[in-house]
Amino acid sequence: MTTLLIILPLAAAVVIWVLPLNRVSAGSLALLAALAEVGIWIQMLARFDFGRGGLQFSQHRSWFSDLHVSYHVGVYAFSVWLVGLTVVVMAACIAYAFWAGREKARAYFGLMLFLDAAIVGVFTAQDLLLFYAFFEAMMIPLYVLVGVWGGPGRIGATLKFVIYTMAGSLLMLASVIVYGLSKNTFDLTQIGTSGSTWIFLGFAAAFAIKAPLFPFHGWLPDAYRESSPEVSAVLSGVVSKAAVYGFLRIGVAKFPGPTHDLRPLILALAAAGLVYGSLLAFRAPDFRGVVAYSSLAQMGLITFGVFAVNDLGLTGSVLQMVNHGLISTTLFLLAGMVERRTTTGELGRLGGMARGRPVLATVLMTTGIIALAVPLSSAFAGEFLILAGVFQRGWGWAVVGAAAMVLAAMYMLRLISAVLHRDPGPAVTDAALDLRPAELGVTAPLIACLLALSAWPAAISGHSFPRNVAAVDVACGFQKLPPSNVHFYCR
């Protein structure tokens, strides 16, 4: 089943590229494949044994036997939710692109499906070289999607994106080779822990750039603004989570010594990004800028939870990854819908869009209120768990996180007010329509997921690690160990 989640979108991409399909046929096939992915994931979720935990739905085949490299995929409880986030977000983004009528449809939808497969591969790979292959493979379609279908500044945005990510990729490749050869295996379920700070920093640099974390976010503003709305949604919603997943699955789990030694530095960078991103989001002049910089802030908050390395922080980070992925995807798609009606995303030229457009107002208000992390929302549950976890590492970190939550309320309320309220700006005309049924069909499932998580956040926080002992799983490095040896090896 895990391999099917990877192969299905790849096969659909090849079919779209090879057959002489028109725009409607290519988009329909891509959307059908994306929805089939969601169906397969639902079946995986229903069959996953959360009580047993551990690696499930795994496939293992030797790849390079001399180097002990294998095709090894499978899912843990926490990665099931990240795979689900990926397939849901990709289905929504492909549906939006289909409705928007992207040019060169065969190339576009094939690349989106290829990206879908690569991201799922990252969340399921259990071999270091395979993980690296998928991690780099997801960058290939992104370079093209930004550089060809982006806005007027797409070339500069693509160059920044390539330079930053290639620098991280080279460092990560060096770390993968040295780490794997030193342990005589690349299998993540068998490889032991390492105390090398340099190897850890190679992985950390690559993950920090992809997330992105402060101060490695230089590519973020241009890439998020110049990409098409659905590509920006994928970058913010799931690609950034692949990087944080790398921190959790490899960085923290396999390098306990360097994690302990460098924790104050990483938490300080996360805190700086949290505050800095929130301030920039508050000052951003456009819709996408607010969402882009808020993503920088949220990645700092999620990093807080990961590097707290305790049960509360780790479970909170998984919940918040899903929350933020759904929220940022919805907001970027809404930004695209607003831009289609007004030809601009500048907040100074918007306003008054709530008048006569009740569906748009309801969707944006609902998403914004959840993003505010008001009590009883899923974002509140995720952020509360993270702050409780990081509080155990030092009350100062929790104070910074709480202050950033106040800043988040400020920039999100500013966004809602600038788009929906105030007097109508020069770009808003009475002819601007409310959300069409197709647009509502794209956003409604995302909001439904957020509302369901708000009603039952424990669906993720209580089912991400067996028996809610996340720190034990991390301390064990997610290795296959005999039950009698767990406490000996993991204490």
Protein Blocks (a to p, Z undefined) as FASTA:
>chain_A
ZZmmmmmmmmmmmmmmmpccdfklmmmmmmmmmmmmmmmmmmmmmmpcfkngpaehiacd
dfblmnopacdddddfklmmmmmmmmmmmmmmmmmmmmnopahkllmmmmmmmmmmmmmm
mmmoccfklmmmmmmmmmmmmmmmmmmmmcfklmmmmmmmmmmmmmmmmmmmmmmmmmmm
mnopabfkloccdfbfklmmmmmmmmmmmmpccfklmmmmmmmmmpcfklmmmmmmmmmm
mmmmmmmmmmmmmmmmlmmmmmmmmmmmmmmmmmmmmmmmmmpcbfklmmmmmmmmmmmm
mmmmmmnopaklmmmmmmmmmmmmmmmmmmmmmmmmmmmmnopabfklgghklgoplmlm
mmmmmmmmmmnopghiaklmmmmmmmmmmmmnopklmmmmmmmmmmmmmmmmmmmmmmmn
ocddfklcfklccddfklmmmmmmmmmmmmmmmmmmmlmmmmmbghhiaklmmmnoopac
dfklmmmmmZZ
